[in-house]
Amino acid sequence: MKRGLFLGFLIGILSFGQIWSQEARIAKGVVVDTLQVQDSISETYSIYIPKDFENGETWPVLVIFDPLGRGRLTTQLFRSIAENQGYIIAASNEVLNKTSLQTNLQVANRLIARLLYSIPVNPELVYVGGIQEGAQLASATPLIYDDIRGVLAVGDAWVNPEMTEKMKPFFFSAIAGDEDANLFKMQAIVNFFKEKKNPAEINYFDGNNKEWPDTFVLNNAVSAFSLDAIAKGLRDEAQVYVQSLFEKELESAEFLRRQRNYLRAFEKLEQMEDKYALFDVNLDELNERMKSLSRNKAYRQQRRNFRKAENIEAEKQEEYRYLMEMDILSANFENIGWWEYQMEELEELNEKGGMAEKKVYSRLQDFLKKLSLSHFNNVMQSQAGIDIKIFVSVLRTVLDKDDPEAYLKIISLAGHDGDHQTALMYLEDLLKTGYDNMEALYNIEGILDLKLSEEYNDLIKKYLGKSKYYKQS
């Protein structure tokens, strides 16, 4: 739905009397939670308006999507960015990781519509962001509102080359954890946008993309939006403001250097050289710092190590892709032990390796988890035979021992096939992980006789202290 249709849709669902009934009570400098998106539906959001906001002004807005619907916590996380860089922050309270992208786009549509007509935001300075499924949603939002000025994507993104060609240019600001398998994906997406002449950059943080990075990294990523808007004449240029952004990013480069992460420090300085080229800041200082790093033997060795390690990673990824596909097609249960050994070996190498190797082995572990999950989802939605479905489920339990879905699927498939011994074995393995959703264990379809059995209930009672269908002595 493009902007004209979007606004027509909005006018049909909201009146100005309804709009101001909630938002007129919003206090500046305070996170306000559970505001309704529409009176007729249960969707809510959180909002933060900076302390120096004045009536009669319109401000940039950054709309955030957290996959777990943690609107208040997410808004709180971006609070300092709102104050330092002058953004209204709004975050959805809707859970996104259990629904389709198409359904989530409707959630985004309604929230942005509400904000445009109920909060004094500048419609030319609408930004969206998210992590994981929220990042996929944010990067797809220009499909429904074509005046999106920028997308902040943490750890993932949705990109369709054909449809992206039809979108208005926007700034793509990516963030990637350097222990996450999606690191190369995010780098590739940034390069894709750059090739399309869309402004784009990437920032990194230590760890994976399961949780938000710290505000230091987020601040650097959002500053790309602020500087881009100033360069385009959409925000006033205040030298003190630009200098403040410059100094904060310089601090992040210095922090990396002190941590002896010389390669990332050099890359950050290079990025800043392009980012601040149009502004009156001390670019000579950046050049001096880069020259100093380039003369550092440790930097040069680190650069060689990282390049070598990344080549090994690319080769291992291709090997894992091929072998896993072959094993799944043949339901090769004999190779399950080999896959388990791969995870154990990667963990051992991670503990012994240097800086570059540790990151690579962490990413490869994450890669195996994500690859097996992708195969698991595809197989379960297909007409594959029961042997293949059980195999890919067993593979998931080996590569990601804490994911309950595969255990539940094995219990269902094996129990339905009459193999109660296998079903009970995986029930106990699941319970050993700390799983305690008793209701889910009794809602597994197709195994009524197993659920009523003494063995099934005894196992549940052993780990959870009670069971549903057997005596509670």
LUMKOLPA-670698 format. One record per residue (C-alpha): residue number from 1; residue in one letter; x, y, z. Coordinates in nm, 3 decimals. Last residue first. Example, Ala and Ser with C-alpha at 12.3 -4.5 7.8 and 13.67 -1.06 7.14 Angstrom:
2
(2,s,(1.367,-0.106,0.714)) (1,a,(1.230,-0.450,0.780)) 
***
This chain:
473
(473,s,(0.081,-4.025,4.487)) (472,q,(-0.045,-3.814,4.192)) (471,k,(-0.224,-4.091,4.004)) (470,y,(-0.186,-4.060,3.632)) (469,y,(-0.344,-3.846,3.361)) (468,k,(-0.201,-3.498,3.410)) (467,s,(0.143,-3.527,3.562)) (466,k,(0.317,-3.379,3.863)) (465,g,(0.660,-3.287,3.993)) (464,l,(0.788,-3.152,3.664)) (463,y,(1.083,-3.386,3.604)) (462,k,(0.967,-3.718,3.751)) (461,k,(0.599,-3.633,3.697)) (460,i,(0.659,-3.590,3.324)) (459,l,(0.842,-3.921,3.308)) (458,d,(0.572,-4.101,3.506)) (457,n,(0.303,-3.959,3.278)) (456,y,(0.459,-4.097,2.962)) (455,e,(0.537,-4.436,3.120)) (454,e,(0.188,-4.477,3.265)) (453,s,(0.024,-4.429,2.929)) (452,l,(-0.250,-4.176,2.859)) (451,k,(-0.022,-3.953,2.652)) (450,l,(0.093,-4.258,2.455)) (449,d,(-0.264,-4.363,2.372)) (448,l,(-0.350,-4.007,2.265)) (447,i,(-0.050,-3.979,2.033)) (446,g,(-0.190,-3.807,1.722)) (445,e,(-0.155,-3.445,1.830)) (444,i,(0.077,-3.309,2.097)) (443,n,(-0.144,-3.108,2.335)) (442,y,(-0.038,-3.298,2.649)) (441,l,(0.326,-3.194,2.621)) (440,a,(0.219,-2.840,2.531)) (439,e,(0.018,-2.811,2.854)) (438,m,(0.313,-2.933,3.058)) (437,n,(0.537,-2.649,2.940)) (436,d,(0.835,-2.723,3.167)) (435,y,(1.141,-2.764,2.943)) (434,g,(1.451,-2.773,3.160)) (433,t,(1.678,-2.934,2.900)) (432,k,(1.632,-3.268,3.078)) (431,l,(1.259,-3.253,2.995)) (430,l,(1.342,-3.259,2.625)) (429,d,(1.575,-3.558,2.662)) (428,e,(1.303,-3.734,2.861)) (427,l,(1.045,-3.678,2.588)) (426,y,(1.307,-3.780,2.333)) (425,m,(1.343,-4.122,2.497)) (424,l,(0.968,-4.153,2.541)) (423,a,(0.904,-4.100,2.170)) (422,t,(1.179,-4.343,2.074)) (421,q,(1.032,-4.615,2.298)) (420,h,(0.677,-4.537,2.184)) (419,d,(0.747,-4.625,1.822)) (418,g,(0.383,-4.664,1.722)) (417,d,(0.407,-4.438,1.417)) (416,h,(0.198,-4.170,1.589)) (415,g,(0.435,-4.184,1.885)) (414,a,(0.740,-4.154,1.662)) (413,l,(0.600,-3.856,1.471)) (412,s,(0.459,-3.670,1.772)) (411,i,(0.753,-3.735,2.004)) (410,i,(0.990,-3.643,1.721)) (409,k,(0.797,-3.318,1.658)) (408,l,(0.805,-3.223,2.026)) (407,y,(1.182,-3.278,2.036)) (406,a,(1.227,-3.065,1.722)) (405,e,(1.018,-2.779,1.861)) (404,p,(1.197,-2.768,2.199)) (403,d,(1.510,-2.579,2.084)) (402,d,(1.769,-2.618,2.364)) (401,k,(1.981,-2.891,2.203)) (400,d,(2.051,-2.698,1.886)) (399,l,(2.278,-2.910,1.665)) (398,v,(2.191,-3.253,1.805)) (397,t,(1.822,-3.179,1.864)) (396,r,(1.799,-3.032,1.514)) (395,l,(1.950,-3.346,1.359)) (394,v,(1.688,-3.556,1.539)) (393,s,(1.417,-3.341,1.379)) (392,v,(1.578,-3.367,1.036)) (391,f,(1.587,-3.745,1.073)) (390,i,(1.229,-3.774,1.201)) (389,k,(1.097,-3.579,0.905)) (388,i,(1.313,-3.776,0.661)) (387,d,(1.191,-4.110,0.801)) (386,i,(0.828,-3.987,0.807)) (385,g,(0.824,-3.922,0.435)) (384,a,(0.847,-3.576,0.282)) (383,q,(0.523,-3.406,0.174)) (382,s,(0.658,-3.063,0.267)) (381,q,(0.590,-2.809,0.543)) (380,m,(0.784,-3.012,0.800)) (379,v,(1.073,-3.048,0.553)) (378,n,(1.101,-2.673,0.494)) (377,n,(1.092,-2.584,0.864)) (376,f,(1.353,-2.847,0.954)) (375,h,(1.578,-2.749,0.662)) (374,s,(1.577,-2.385,0.777)) (373,l,(1.636,-2.492,1.137)) (372,s,(1.930,-2.710,1.030)) (371,l,(2.090,-2.415,0.850)) (370,k,(2.030,-2.178,1.143)) (369,k,(2.186,-2.412,1.398)) (368,l,(2.476,-2.501,1.169)) (367,f,(2.545,-2.133,1.099)) (366,d,(2.542,-2.051,1.472)) (365,q,(2.815,-2.306,1.527)) (364,l,(2.998,-2.167,1.225)) (363,r,(2.966,-1.813,1.359)) (362,s,(3.120,-1.912,1.692)) (361,y,(3.402,-2.092,1.509)) (360,v,(3.474,-1.785,1.297)) (359,k,(3.469,-1.543,1.590)) (358,k,(3.705,-1.760,1.792)) (357,e,(3.937,-1.800,1.493)) (356,a,(3.985,-1.426,1.447)) (355,m,(4.062,-1.363,1.815)) (354,g,(4.288,-1.664,1.860)) (353,g,(4.164,-2.020,1.894)) (352,k,(4.163,-2.263,2.189)) (351,e,(3.807,-2.219,2.323)) (350,n,(3.658,-2.179,1.977)) (349,l,(3.842,-2.488,1.856)) (348,e,(3.677,-2.691,2.133)) (347,e,(3.333,-2.549,2.054)) (346,l,(3.383,-2.618,1.684)) (345,e,(3.487,-2.975,1.766)) (344,e,(3.179,-3.034,1.978)) (343,m,(2.951,-2.896,1.708)) (342,q,(3.118,-3.108,1.440)) (341,y,(3.105,-3.417,1.664)) (340,e,(2.727,-3.390,1.684)) (339,w,(2.717,-3.378,1.305)) (338,w,(2.931,-3.693,1.285)) (337,g,(2.707,-3.871,1.537)) (336,i,(2.402,-3.804,1.319)) (335,n,(2.584,-3.961,1.022)) (334,e,(2.441,-4.311,1.069)) (333,f,(2.090,-4.164,1.062)) (332,n,(2.125,-4.093,0.689)) (331,a,(1.773,-3.980,0.601)) (330,s,(1.882,-4.001,0.233)) (329,l,(1.759,-3.653,0.136)) (328,i,(1.853,-3.521,0.481)) (327,d,(2.208,-3.656,0.462)) (326,m,(2.263,-3.509,0.115)) (325,e,(2.134,-3.165,0.217)) (324,m,(2.349,-3.170,0.528)) (323,l,(2.660,-3.265,0.333)) (322,y,(2.620,-2.991,0.072)) (321,r,(2.541,-2.706,0.312)) (320,y,(2.810,-2.815,0.560)) (319,e,(3.079,-2.817,0.291)) (318,e,(2.974,-2.476,0.161)) (317,q,(2.983,-2.334,0.512)) (316,k,(3.321,-2.492,0.578)) (315,e,(3.472,-2.328,0.269)) (314,a,(3.335,-1.985,0.362)) (313,e,(3.465,-2.021,0.716)) (312,i,(3.814,-2.119,0.600)) (311,n,(3.823,-1.809,0.381)) (310,e,(3.705,-1.602,0.678)) (309,a,(3.988,-1.738,0.891)) (308,k,(4.252,-1.645,0.634)) (307,r,(4.113,-1.295,0.597)) (306,f,(4.093,-1.251,0.973)) (305,n,(4.447,-1.374,1.028)) (304,r,(4.592,-1.149,0.758)) (303,r,(4.416,-0.844,0.903)) (302,q,(4.531,-0.936,1.251)) (301,q,(4.890,-0.961,1.131)) (300,r,(4.865,-0.615,0.974)) (299,y,(4.708,-0.469,1.286)) (298,a,(4.968,-0.631,1.515)) (297,k,(5.246,-0.487,1.300)) (296,n,(5.109,-0.134,1.355)) (295,r,(5.196,0.094,1.065)) (294,s,(4.838,0.076,0.934)) (293,l,(4.710,0.170,1.279)) (292,s,(4.912,0.492,1.293)) (291,k,(4.811,0.582,0.941)) (290,m,(4.446,0.526,1.030)) (289,r,(4.480,0.747,1.339)) (288,e,(4.645,1.022,1.137)) (287,n,(4.376,1.005,0.871)) (286,l,(4.098,1.029,1.129)) (285,e,(4.267,1.329,1.292)) (284,d,(4.294,1.496,0.953)) (283,l,(3.917,1.455,0.919)) (282,n,(3.870,1.710,1.196)) (281,v,(3.505,1.802,1.148)) (280,d,(3.330,2.055,0.925)) (279,f,(3.092,1.823,0.745)) (278,l,(3.064,1.681,0.394)) (277,a,(3.324,1.405,0.445)) (276,y,(3.166,1.298,0.775)) (275,k,(3.035,0.956,0.666)) (274,d,(3.315,0.880,0.421)) (273,e,(3.596,0.932,0.674)) (272,m,(3.377,0.778,0.945)) (271,q,(3.365,0.448,0.757)) (270,e,(3.743,0.442,0.725)) (269,l,(3.773,0.510,1.099)) (268,k,(3.535,0.223,1.176)) (267,e,(3.728,-0.012,0.945)) (266,f,(4.053,0.076,1.124)) (265,a,(3.898,0.006,1.463)) (264,r,(3.752,-0.322,1.334)) (263,l,(4.101,-0.433,1.225)) (262,y,(4.272,-0.315,1.541)) (261,n,(4.060,-0.514,1.782)) (260,r,(4.324,-0.465,2.050)) (259,q,(4.053,-0.376,2.305)) (258,r,(4.216,-0.036,2.323)) (257,r,(4.175,-0.004,1.946)) (256,l,(3.807,-0.099,1.965)) (255,f,(3.747,0.164,2.235)) (254,e,(3.927,0.421,2.021)) (253,a,(3.695,0.349,1.729)) (252,s,(3.391,0.379,1.960)) (251,e,(3.521,0.707,2.100)) (250,l,(3.560,0.844,1.748)) (249,e,(3.197,0.756,1.692)) (248,k,(3.098,0.962,1.997)) (247,e,(3.324,1.249,1.887)) (246,f,(3.166,1.269,1.543)) (245,l,(2.813,1.266,1.682)) (244,s,(2.901,1.552,1.918)) (243,q,(3.070,1.745,1.637)) (242,v,(2.754,1.715,1.430)) (241,y,(2.542,1.854,1.716)) (240,v,(2.783,2.139,1.794)) (239,q,(2.796,2.228,1.426)) (238,a,(2.418,2.255,1.407)) (237,e,(2.286,2.167,1.064)) (236,d,(1.910,2.198,1.050)) (235,r,(1.732,1.887,0.930)) (234,l,(1.591,1.803,0.585)) (233,g,(1.870,1.979,0.397)) (232,k,(1.991,1.660,0.228)) (231,a,(2.322,1.662,0.420)) (230,i,(2.131,1.718,0.746)) (229,a,(1.903,1.421,0.673)) (228,d,(2.203,1.198,0.593)) (227,l,(2.380,1.310,0.911)) (226,s,(2.080,1.218,1.126)) (225,f,(2.019,0.885,0.956)) (224,a,(2.385,0.781,0.989)) (223,s,(2.370,0.890,1.354)) (222,v,(2.120,0.605,1.403)) (221,a,(2.395,0.346,1.354)) (220,n,(2.644,0.519,1.583)) (219,n,(2.380,0.553,1.857)) (218,l,(2.285,0.187,1.823)) (217,v,(2.648,0.084,1.878)) (216,f,(2.682,0.290,2.197)) (215,t,(2.327,0.198,2.300)) (214,d,(2.430,-0.164,2.351)) (213,p,(2.341,-0.437,2.103)) (212,w,(1.985,-0.575,2.097)) (211,e,(1.949,-0.946,2.165)) (210,k,(1.967,-1.264,1.957)) (209,n,(2.199,-1.106,1.702)) (208,n,(2.523,-1.261,1.821)) (207,g,(2.820,-1.131,2.017)) (206,d,(3.065,-0.842,1.996)) (205,f,(2.925,-0.550,1.795)) (204,y,(2.945,-0.434,1.436)) (203,n,(2.824,-0.136,1.234)) (202,i,(2.722,-0.144,0.869)) (201,e,(2.660,0.132,0.617)) (200,a,(2.419,0.219,0.339)) (199,p,(2.327,0.502,0.101)) (198,n,(2.133,0.369,-0.198)) (197,k,(2.331,0.383,-0.521)) (196,k,(2.199,0.038,-0.626)) (195,e,(2.552,-0.097,-0.580)) (194,k,(2.548,0.050,-0.230)) (193,f,(2.223,-0.128,-0.156)) (192,f,(2.368,-0.464,-0.260)) (191,n,(2.688,-0.400,-0.063)) (190,v,(2.482,-0.345,0.253)) (189,i,(2.288,-0.664,0.178)) (188,a,(2.613,-0.860,0.134)) (187,q,(2.750,-0.733,0.466)) (186,m,(2.427,-0.835,0.637)) (185,k,(2.446,-1.184,0.486)) (184,f,(2.811,-1.211,0.585)) (183,l,(2.726,-1.144,0.950)) (182,n,(2.417,-1.366,0.946)) (181,a,(2.610,-1.654,1.107)) (180,d,(2.644,-1.453,1.428)) (179,e,(2.965,-1.413,1.628)) (178,d,(3.047,-1.068,1.484)) (177,g,(2.702,-0.937,1.572)) (176,a,(2.565,-0.727,1.288)) (175,i,(2.415,-0.379,1.261)) (174,a,(2.283,-0.238,0.936)) (173,s,(2.188,0.118,0.841)) (172,f,(2.003,0.127,0.509)) (171,f,(1.933,0.486,0.407)) (170,f,(1.633,0.509,0.175)) (169,p,(1.588,0.526,-0.202)) (168,k,(1.225,0.508,-0.317)) (167,m,(1.114,0.152,-0.377)) (166,k,(1.058,-0.001,-0.721)) (165,e,(1.406,-0.154,-0.751)) (164,t,(1.355,-0.305,-0.405)) (163,m,(1.069,-0.510,-0.550)) (162,e,(1.291,-0.690,-0.800)) (161,p,(1.585,-0.725,-0.562)) (160,n,(1.373,-0.867,-0.278)) (159,v,(1.544,-0.790,0.051)) (158,w,(1.422,-0.866,0.401)) (157,a,(1.675,-0.799,0.673)) (156,d,(1.864,-0.967,0.956)) (155,g,(2.102,-0.904,1.245)) (154,v,(1.991,-0.555,1.342)) (153,a,(1.828,-0.355,1.062)) (152,l,(1.781,0.022,1.094)) (151,v,(1.587,0.143,0.790)) (150,g,(1.584,0.503,0.667)) (149,r,(1.374,0.777,0.507)) (148,i,(1.051,0.583,0.470)) (147,d,(0.846,0.785,0.223)) (146,d,(0.721,0.478,0.035)) (145,y,(0.492,0.355,0.310)) (144,i,(0.358,0.004,0.242)) (143,l,(0.651,-0.147,0.050)) (142,p,(0.892,0.080,0.243)) (141,t,(0.803,-0.143,0.544)) (140,a,(0.995,-0.444,0.410)) (139,s,(1.323,-0.348,0.580)) (138,a,(1.141,-0.285,0.909)) (137,l,(0.961,-0.620,0.894)) (136,q,(1.281,-0.815,0.834)) (135,a,(1.444,-0.619,1.116)) (134,g,(1.155,-0.704,1.349)) (133,e,(1.193,-1.070,1.256)) (132,q,(1.557,-1.043,1.379)) (131,i,(1.599,-0.692,1.527)) (130,g,(1.409,-0.380,1.430)) (129,g,(1.409,-0.037,1.275)) (128,v,(1.191,0.220,1.103)) (127,y,(1.254,0.583,1.014)) (126,v,(1.004,0.856,0.925)) (125,l,(1.163,1.192,0.845)) (124,e,(0.956,1.325,0.556)) (123,p,(0.631,1.279,0.752)) (122,n,(0.772,1.506,1.028)) (121,v,(0.614,1.387,1.349)) (120,p,(0.362,1.574,1.564)) (119,i,(0.192,1.262,1.703)) (118,s,(-0.165,1.150,1.627)) (117,y,(-0.196,1.145,1.250)) (116,l,(0.144,1.017,1.145)) (115,l,(0.175,0.802,1.457)) (114,r,(-0.149,0.614,1.403)) (113,a,(-0.068,0.543,1.040)) (112,i,(0.276,0.419,1.137)) (111,l,(0.115,0.177,1.384)) (110,r,(-0.154,0.052,1.147)) (109,n,(0.087,-0.019,0.863)) (108,a,(0.341,-0.181,1.091)) (107,v,(0.079,-0.429,1.217)) (106,q,(-0.035,-0.492,0.858)) (105,l,(0.327,-0.558,0.766)) (104,n,(0.336,-0.817,1.044)) (103,t,(0.063,-1.019,0.873)) (102,q,(0.257,-1.021,0.545)) (101,l,(0.579,-1.107,0.728)) (100,s,(0.409,-1.412,0.875)) (99,t,(0.334,-1.467,1.243)) (98,k,(0.501,-1.631,1.543)) (97,n,(0.810,-1.408,1.561)) (96,l,(0.618,-1.080,1.556)) (95,v,(0.486,-1.030,1.910)) (94,e,(0.309,-0.691,1.923)) (93,n,(0.415,-0.423,2.172)) (92,s,(0.527,-0.188,1.894)) (91,a,(0.793,0.073,1.963)) (90,a,(0.778,0.451,1.918)) (89,i,(1.075,0.685,1.959)) (88,i,(1.053,1.059,1.886)) (87,y,(1.396,1.159,1.766)) (86,g,(1.632,1.448,1.849)) (85,q,(1.984,1.304,1.836)) (84,n,(2.092,1.316,2.199)) (83,e,(1.748,1.289,2.362)) (82,a,(1.603,1.020,2.136)) (81,i,(1.935,0.835,2.138)) (80,s,(1.926,0.835,2.519)) (79,r,(1.578,0.681,2.512)) (78,f,(1.657,0.408,2.258)) (77,l,(1.685,0.131,2.520)) (76,q,(1.380,0.264,2.705)) (75,t,(1.175,0.235,2.387)) (74,t,(1.291,-0.125,2.352)) (73,l,(1.201,-0.208,2.712)) (72,r,(0.855,-0.055,2.672)) (71,g,(0.784,-0.219,2.339)) (70,r,(0.894,-0.570,2.426)) (69,g,(0.683,-0.731,2.152)) (68,l,(0.901,-1.042,2.129)) (67,p,(1.011,-0.970,1.771)) (66,d,(1.103,-0.607,1.860)) (65,f,(0.984,-0.353,1.605)) (64,i,(1.098,0.009,1.636)) (63,v,(0.951,0.325,1.483)) (62,l,(1.201,0.614,1.475)) (61,v,(1.029,0.951,1.440)) (60,p,(1.178,1.279,1.318)) (59,w,(1.017,1.583,1.478)) (58,t,(0.743,1.833,1.400)) (57,e,(0.727,2.153,1.602)) (56,g,(0.419,2.348,1.710)) (55,n,(0.446,2.229,2.068)) (54,e,(0.805,2.206,2.189)) (53,f,(1.018,1.893,2.239)) (52,d,(1.309,1.958,2.475)) (51,k,(1.234,1.660,2.700)) (50,p,(1.229,1.405,2.420)) (49,i,(0.907,1.216,2.338)) (48,y,(0.908,0.843,2.416)) (47,i,(0.643,0.601,2.298)) (46,s,(0.515,0.251,2.366)) (45,y,(0.271,0.058,2.147)) (44,t,(-0.058,-0.129,2.157)) (43,e,(-0.259,-0.371,1.942)) (42,s,(-0.590,-0.483,2.098)) (41,i,(-0.822,-0.374,1.817)) (40,s,(-1.129,-0.146,1.788)) (39,d,(-0.985,0.162,1.955)) (38,q,(-0.688,0.164,1.723)) (37,v,(-0.314,0.173,1.796)) (36,q,(-0.378,0.175,2.169)) (35,l,(-0.115,0.319,2.402)) (34,t,(0.033,0.043,2.615)) (33,d,(0.341,0.229,2.747)) (32,v,(0.459,0.586,2.804)) (31,v,(0.835,0.627,2.844)) (30,v,(0.888,0.965,3.011)) (29,g,(1.090,1.268,2.895)) (28,k,(0.784,1.454,2.769)) (27,a,(0.447,1.352,2.909)) (26,i,(0.181,1.191,2.691)) (25,r,(-0.172,1.295,2.792)) (24,a,(-0.263,1.440,2.452)) (23,e,(-0.169,1.103,2.302)) (22,q,(-0.466,0.912,2.437)) (21,s,(-0.780,1.108,2.334)) (20,w,(-0.584,1.294,2.065)) (19,i,(-0.650,1.044,1.790)) (18,q,(-1.013,0.972,1.871)) (17,g,(-1.114,1.335,1.828)) (16,f,(-0.900,1.355,1.514)) (15,s,(-1.096,1.071,1.356)) (14,l,(-0.937,0.742,1.263)) (13,i,(-1.026,0.442,1.044)) (12,g,(-1.117,0.595,0.709)) (11,i,(-0.857,0.866,0.730)) (10,l,(-0.593,0.596,0.771)) (9,f,(-0.692,0.396,0.465)) (8,g,(-0.680,0.710,0.255)) (7,l,(-0.338,0.788,0.400)) (6,f,(-0.201,0.445,0.310)) (5,l,(-0.361,0.450,-0.035)) (4,g,(-0.177,0.773,-0.110)) (3,r,(0.142,0.652,0.057)) (2,k,(0.176,0.317,-0.114)) (1,m,(0.000,0.000,0.000)) 
***
